[in-house]
Amino acid sequence: MLILGLNFPGIFTHAMELKLATPLTGEYNNFLPTGKITQFTGKTLYNDISFLWFENAASTKVIFFEKHGKYFSVLKVSTKGFVGFFTAYRKHYYKTEFEVIDNGRRLRPKTFLRQVTIVSNTETTCHKFDYSHRLHAWEKYANEEKIDSGQDAIPTESAFHDILT
């Protein structure tokens, strides 16, 4: 498996494994995890994160949407409260443009944006994936100043996966 340029042979993500659809229990009893991924278009998931004795230390928002025939997902995370104070109210923003493949069953990233803001300092990394030419290009910025860039080959039979795929 290839994760943003790092090759981990023999390790497969849970999402990539072939599984039989079995009913899930919980709020939606008997839900079968089948169908096209586009069924989640327009959905938003909110979550508060607590750990140890810190209640609501961070909040997240995940959005999956379609715009002009293209599919996107956005993840926003920010620390808050006591934890926020000690992490300088850190904010993470991730956005991926996907293409839907395998008859609607999988997503493959076309672009991936990662932004981390701490106080007034922002670090941004932009990734572009060209599967027809098997190239992954990236640029890294610190407060809008380009500090690094590069290009890697995408190995045959591989796809890059980011935090949103």
C-alpha positions as CSV (number, residue, x, y, z in Angstrom):
1,M,0.0,0.0,0.0
2,L,1.2,3.5,-0.8
3,I,0.4,6.4,1.5
4,L,1.5,9.8,0.3
5,G,4.7,8.5,-1.1
6,L,5.5,5.9,1.6
7,N,5.4,2.3,0.5
8,F,4.2,-0.2,3.1
9,P,4.3,-3.6,1.4
10,G,2.0,-6.3,2.7
11,I,-0.2,-3.8,4.6
12,F,-3.7,-3.3,3.4
13,T,-6.2,-0.9,4.7
14,H,-9.5,-2.2,6.1
15,A,-11.4,-0.2,3.4
16,M,-9.5,-2.0,0.7
17,E,-10.2,-5.6,2.0
18,L,-13.0,-7.6,0.4
19,K,-15.7,-8.1,2.9
20,L,-19.2,-9.6,2.9
21,A,-22.0,-7.1,3.7
22,T,-23.2,-7.9,7.2
23,P,-25.8,-6.0,9.1
24,L,-24.4,-3.4,11.6
25,T,-25.9,-2.8,15.0
26,G,-26.3,0.5,16.6
27,E,-28.5,3.5,15.8
28,Y,-29.3,2.1,12.3
29,N,-29.9,-1.6,13.0
30,N,-29.6,-3.9,10.0
31,F,-27.8,-1.3,7.9
32,L,-25.9,-3.0,5.1
33,P,-22.6,-1.3,4.1
34,T,-23.3,-1.7,0.4
35,G,-24.0,0.6,-2.5
36,K,-22.2,3.5,-4.2
37,I,-20.1,5.8,-2.1
38,T,-22.0,8.7,-3.7
39,Q,-24.9,7.9,-1.4
40,F,-23.1,10.1,1.1
41,T,-23.2,13.2,-1.1
42,G,-24.4,16.2,0.9
43,K,-23.8,14.6,4.3
44,T,-22.0,16.3,7.1
45,L,-20.6,14.5,10.2
46,Y,-19.9,16.5,13.4
47,N,-17.9,15.1,16.3
48,D,-16.6,16.4,19.6
49,I,-13.4,14.7,20.8
50,S,-12.7,14.0,24.4
51,F,-9.7,12.1,25.9
52,L,-8.5,11.3,29.4
53,W,-10.2,13.9,31.6
54,F,-10.5,16.6,28.9
55,E,-14.1,16.8,27.7
56,N,-14.6,18.4,24.3
57,A,-10.9,19.0,23.7
58,A,-11.5,19.4,19.9
59,S,-14.3,19.4,17.4
60,T,-14.4,17.9,13.9
61,K,-16.6,18.4,10.9
62,V,-16.4,16.1,7.8
63,I,-18.3,17.0,4.7
64,F,-18.8,14.9,1.5
65,F,-20.2,16.9,-1.4
66,E,-20.5,17.2,-5.2
67,K,-19.8,20.4,-7.1
68,H,-19.9,20.8,-10.9
69,G,-19.7,17.0,-11.4
70,K,-16.7,16.6,-9.1
71,Y,-16.7,15.0,-5.7
72,F,-14.9,16.5,-2.6
73,S,-14.5,15.8,1.0
74,V,-13.4,18.3,3.7
75,L,-12.2,17.6,7.2
76,K,-12.0,20.5,9.7
77,V,-10.5,19.9,13.2
78,S,-9.8,22.5,15.9
79,T,-8.8,22.3,19.5
80,K,-10.7,24.2,22.0
81,G,-11.0,24.9,25.8
82,F,-8.1,24.0,28.0
83,V,-6.5,21.8,25.4
84,G,-6.9,24.6,22.8
85,F,-5.1,27.0,25.1
86,F,-2.1,24.7,25.3
87,T,-2.0,23.9,21.6
88,A,-2.5,27.6,20.6
89,Y,-6.0,26.7,19.3
90,R,-4.5,24.6,16.5
91,K,-6.7,24.2,13.4
92,H,-6.4,21.5,10.7
93,Y,-8.1,21.6,7.3
94,Y,-8.0,18.9,4.8
95,K,-9.7,18.8,1.4
96,T,-9.6,16.1,-1.3
97,E,-11.0,16.1,-4.8
98,F,-11.9,12.5,-5.7
99,E,-12.7,10.5,-8.7
100,V,-15.2,7.7,-8.2
101,I,-13.9,4.4,-9.5
102,D,-14.8,0.7,-9.5
103,N,-18.5,1.3,-10.4
104,G,-19.0,3.8,-7.6
105,R,-17.5,1.6,-4.8
106,R,-14.2,3.4,-4.3
107,L,-12.7,6.9,-4.3
108,R,-9.3,7.8,-5.6
109,P,-7.8,11.2,-4.8
110,K,-7.0,13.7,-7.6
111,T,-5.9,16.5,-5.3
112,F,-5.2,16.7,-1.6
113,L,-4.8,19.9,0.4
114,R,-3.5,19.9,4.0
115,Q,-3.4,23.1,6.0
116,V,-2.4,23.4,9.7
117,T,-2.7,26.8,11.4
118,I,-1.2,27.6,14.8
119,V,-1.9,31.1,15.9
120,S,-1.1,33.1,12.7
121,N,1.3,30.6,11.1
122,T,-0.1,28.4,8.4
123,E,1.7,25.4,6.8
124,T,0.1,24.2,3.6
125,T,0.9,21.2,1.4
126,C,-0.8,20.7,-1.9
127,H,-0.7,17.3,-3.7
128,K,-1.8,16.5,-7.3
129,F,-2.2,13.0,-8.6
130,D,-2.0,12.2,-12.3
131,Y,-2.8,8.5,-12.7
132,S,-2.6,8.6,-16.5
133,H,1.1,9.7,-16.3
134,R,1.6,8.0,-12.9
135,L,2.9,11.2,-11.3
136,H,2.4,12.7,-7.8
137,A,3.4,16.3,-7.5
138,W,3.5,18.3,-4.3
139,E,4.2,21.8,-3.1
140,K,4.7,23.0,0.5
141,Y,4.2,26.5,1.8
142,A,4.8,28.3,5.0
143,N,2.6,31.4,5.3
144,E,2.1,31.5,1.5
145,E,5.8,31.3,0.8
146,K,6.8,28.2,-1.2
147,I,9.5,26.3,0.8
148,D,9.6,23.0,-1.0
149,S,8.2,21.0,-4.0
150,G,8.7,17.7,-5.6
151,Q,7.5,15.0,-7.9
152,D,7.3,11.2,-7.4
153,A,6.3,8.4,-9.7
154,I,3.1,6.5,-8.7
155,P,4.0,2.8,-8.9
156,T,1.8,0.7,-11.2
157,E,-1.2,-0.9,-9.6
158,S,-1.0,1.6,-6.7
159,A,-3.0,4.6,-5.7
160,F,-2.2,7.2,-3.1
161,H,-4.5,7.4,-0.1
162,D,-4.9,10.4,2.2
163,I,-6.7,11.0,5.5
164,L,-10.1,11.4,3.6
165,T,-9.9,8.3,1.3
